[in-house]
Amino acid sequence: MALTSYRRLVWRHLPIMIVGILAGYIVGCNKPAVRQTLSFKHIFSRTPQQTVIDVDINKYEPNGVKPVKAALVALVRNSDLFGLRSTIRQIEDRFNARHNYPYIFVNDVEFTEEFKRGVRDLTQAHVHFGILDEESWKVPEWINRERYEHVKSTAQYPHGEMDSYRKMCRFQSGYLHRHPLLADLDFYWRIEPDVEYYCDMNYDPFVFMQQNGLKYGWNIAMPEFMATIPTLWNTTMQFVTEHPELLASDSLWPWLLDEHGNYNGCHFWSNFEIVDLSFYRSAAYQTFFDYLDCAGGFFYERWGDAPVHSIAAALFLNASQVHYFDDIGYFHPSVLTCPQDARTKGTCVCDSNKSFVQDGMCTVRFLEVKQSIVNPNATKLARL
């Protein structure tokens, strides 16, 4: 979208943003210095097997130097051991037993020896355990505690009363990629307990992303529960007015808007994401996170890391750098995504008849917008 289009959108929302500022959603804070450490589906979700991947298979030994500096990463609790073991078992069977990428697990308390043993029993890959520092896991000092306690006591949405959930969202948004255990990584694949992976992966998604210049990979897109983010979009619009130079030239901004030009709440579910960490480490992303953090919405509302990551990807990345992994069958409690025809063929075992997200508004909108930006001539032909 051209810069003039951004300005028109900003002008339209300017009165709302001013009200947000007066209401106290944009507040001052003192933060530490930033640490820089032919159908739509066929065109934009090509099977990764089409990409030539030339790597030495010996590098995938547990002690081998992998073709990409990458790891599977999760923020988990000791009580998540059983659910995490289930996830690891599936990832090992479907992918990592052949690739041996390391696992990194972080927690706000020390991991128990039982937890460490229970995880290591399932993999030959290296496993690393870390703890969070105080700065990354706290209610910041600029949050008005009286106001925050009132919000928690009156919230009418899931996890609305929880400190820990808000701390988790803030940590996943701005601090996970800065944890020392991730310092040497170029990519990460976020995993979670109690999820399911349905498809054998006969390629390396890290290599696929690196070779194709991809920065962000996802496989479920849904509208956000808007009661949790009532001022996130207005805060974002205010950020855009102050930092237009950070916006990508061929961004996915239109994906975030409905036919009337209003925010539609679409976001990628970040419980599955494969990311080039240079994106999260960039000045654009970190400046955006700091701005949101100062606004207080992680606590005064319940801003999630998924909409934060998604808005950032739509603002700061070019459309060609965001990839839809529609070939990875995946279940996160209550939502299934399953490749087409998986009931009868291929290496996936899932019921594609129960998978609705591929045809959902946010997925279809993504494919339309990406095609219009990356391959506008195909879009014109489709309209004939």
N, C-alpha and C positions, 0 to 999 in steps of 0.2 A: 504494500500500500504506500502510495506516495506520501511525502511529508505533509503536503497540503491536506490530504485526507485525514491524517492524524489531527491536524489543527482543527479541522471542521468538527471531528468527534469531541475533541477537548472543549471547544467552544460550546457545543451542545450540552455538555455535562458540567460546565463551569459553575452554574448556580448551585447544583447539588454538591459539588466539591467544596464550595465556600461554606455551605451549611455544615458539611462534615467537619471542616476545620473549626468552625465556631462551636460545634458540639463537643470538641475535645478529642476527636479520633486521631488527629494528627498532633502529636505531642512531642515535646522536646525530650531528648535523652542524651546521656553521655555514654557512648559505647567505646570499647577498645578500638584502636586503629585496625583497619581492615588488614587481615593477613592474606597476602597473595600466595599463597602456597599453590487392452483397449477398453475394457470396462475400467472403472476406477480401480477395482480390486486387482485386475491383471496388471495395470500400469504401475501401481504404487505398492503392491504387496507381492512383488515377484518372489518366487521361492529362492532362498539364498543359495541353493545348489547351483544356480546360474552363474554365480560369482566364482572365479577361479581362485582357489585357496591353495597356495604352494607353501607348505610348511613341513618341517622335519618332524615326523611322528615321534621320534625319540625325545623331542623337547617336552612332550607331554608326560614323561615320567615324573613321579612325585618330586624328585630333586632336580628336574630339568629346568632350563631357562625357557619359560613359555614364550610363544611368538608375540604375545601381548602381555603387558604388565597389568593383570586384572585379578579380581577376586570376587567371590560370592559373599555378600555382607548382610548382616542383620543386627538390629537392635532388639535384644530379647531379655527376658527375665529367667531366673532359675526355674520358676514354675512352668516355663514354656518347654521344658525338656522333651516331654512326650510328643507334643505337636511339632517341635523342630526336628526330632528324630524321624518322624514320618515324612516331613518335607525333604530332609537330606537323603533318605532312602530312595525317594523317587528321583531326585536330581542325580544321584549317583547312577541309578539304573538307566535313566534316560540320556544322560550326558556326561557327567563328570568322572565316572569310573574310567572313561577313556581319555579324559583330558587333564584331570588332577589339578585343576585350579584351586588355590588355597581358599579356605573359609576364614572370615573374620567376624567375630561376635563381640558386641559391646553391651555393657550393662551399667546401670547406675549404682550397683553394688558389686562386690566381688563374686565371681562365679564359684560355685561349689565344686569340689573334686568330683562329686557324682555327675554333675552337669558336664564337666570336661571329659570325663571318661565316656559318658553316654554318647557324646558327639563323636569323639575320636574312634569309637568302636565301629563306626559306619563308613569310614573313608580312609584311603591311603594318603590323601592329600594333606598338606600341612594345615593345621588349624591354629588360629591365634585368638586370644581372649584379651579384652581390654576393658577398662573402666572409664567412666565419663568424668570430666573435671567439673568443678563447681560452676564455672561460668556458663557451660553449655547445658546445665540441668538445674535451672533455678527460675523463680519468678523474679524478673529484673527489678532493680530498685526504683525505676521510674514508674512502675505500675502502682496506681492508687489502690491500696489494699481494701479500703472500705467499698469502693466501687466494684472491685473484683469479687469480693465476697457476696455482694448483692447480686451480681451477674450469676454466680454459681448457684445461689439459692433459688433463683427464679427461672433458670434456663429450662426450656421445654424441648430440648433435643438430646439425642444420645450422647452420653459422656459429659453432659453439660455441667455436672457437679464436680468433675474430677480435675485435681491439680495435675496428676501424672499424665493424663491424656494430652493436656495442653502443653506440658513440658516436652512430651514426645513429639508433638507436631512442630514445635519450635526447633527442637534438636534436629529432626529429620530435614527441616527446611534450611537450616543455616549452619549446622555444626558437624553432622556426620561426615561429610566430605573433608572436613578439616581435622578429623581425629588423627593422631600420630600414626596409627596402624595403617592408615590409607595414604600416607604421605608419598610413598613410592609407586602408587598405582596410577595407571592411565585410564582404566575403565573399572566400573563396578557393576555387578548384577545384584540388585536388592532382592532378598528372599525373606519369607516370613513363615512362622509356624502354621500348621493346620491348613496348608494349601495343597493343591494337587497339580501335578504335571502329567499330561496324558499322552505326549508324543515323544518318540525317539528323535533325538537331534543328531543328524549325521553330518553336521557342520559345526564350526566354531563361531558363535554369534559375536564374540569379541573381535575376531579376525574379520568377519563380515562387515562389522561396523567400521573398523579401522580402514579397511581397503576401500570402502565406499564413501568415506568422509562423513559418516553419520555421527551425530552427537547425542541423540536421545531416541531410545526405543521403548515402545509400549505395546500392550495388547488388549487393554480394556479402557474404553472411554465412556463416561456417563455424566449426566448433569449432577452438579453438587446440590446438597441439601442447603438451600439458600438461607435458612434461618441461622446457619452457622457462620455465614460470611456477609452479613448485610452491608458492611462498608468496605469490603475488600476491593471491589471494583472502583469505587469512588477514590479510594486511596491510591490505587494503581493509576487512575487518570491524573491525579495530582502529581504523581511521580513522573508521568510522561511529559507533563507540561514543564517540569523542571529539568528533565534529562532526555530531550528528544534525540540527542546525539548518540544515545546508546541503542536505539532501535535498529533492527536488521533491515536491510533494504528490501528483501523479498520475504517478509515475515508471514506467519500464520495468523496475524491479528484478526482477519475477518472470520476465522474459525470461532472466535470467542463471541461473535455478535449474531443476534437473530435478524430476521428480515426487516426489523424496524431500527436496527442499529444499536439495540440494547444488549447488555451482557446476558448471555444465555446459560452461564454456569457450567459449560462443558469443561471437563478436565480428564486427564489421564490418571488412572488408578496407579498410584506410585508404589503399591505393594509389589507390583512387578514393574521394574524399569531397568534398562541396561543403558548406562550413561558414560559418555566420555567426560571424565572429571574436569577436564579443562573448561567445560561449560560452567559447572558450579564454582570453580575457582576463579572465574573471570571477574574483572572489575565490574562489569555490567550486572552480573548476578549478585555479587556480594553487596553492591551499592543498593540494589533493589531489596535484598533481604534486610539490610540494616534499616532502610526506610520503613519497611513494614514492621520490623521489630520495634522501632521507636513509636510507631502509631499505636501499638498496644493491642492489636486485634487478636493476637494469639491467646490473649487472656480475657480481654473485655468481651470478645466474642469467642469463636472457637475455630479460627482459621486453621485449615489443615495443610499439611505439606503437599498433598496432591494438587489442589488448586494453585498453590504458590508455585510449585514446579511447572505446572502446565501453563500458567500465564507467562512465566519467565521464558519458557521454551517458545511460546507464541510471539513474544516480543523481541527476544534477543537472538534467536536462531533463524536462519533462512529455512524456508519450507523444505528444501531438498535435504536438510540435515536431520529431519525427524522421520522415523521409520515405524510403520505398523507391522509388528510381528504376528501376522494372522495365522502363521503356520505353527505357533506354539499353543497347543491346547492347555488350558489353565483354569483352575477353579479357586476362587477366594470365597469364603463362606457367603452364600446367597447368590453369587454370580458366576456363571460358566461362560467361557469362550472356547469354541471348538471348531476346528477347520471343517469346511464343507465336505460332505460325503465320508466323514470319518466313521460312520456307522458300518460302512460296507467295504472300505479299502484303505490302503495306506498303513502307516505305522502308528497312528493315533488310536486310542481306545476311549472314545467319549461320544456322547449322543448329541450330534449337531442339531437335532430337532429341538433340543432344550436350550440351545445357545441363541440368545436374542440380541446380544450387544453388537454383532456385526451389522445388523440392520437398524440399529438404534440411531437416533438423531445425531448424536455427537460423532459417531464413527462415519456415517454417511457424509456429514458436513465436513469432516476432516478430509475425506477423499476428494470431495468436490473442490474444496478450497485449494488443496495441494495441487490438484490437476490444473486448476485455473492459473496457478502461479508458475508451476514447473513446466507445464505443457499446454499453454493456452491455445495453441492451434488445434489440439485434440478436443478441447472443450468446445471450440467453434464448430468443429465437424459434428460433434455429438448433438448439437442443437439443430442441425440441418434436417 
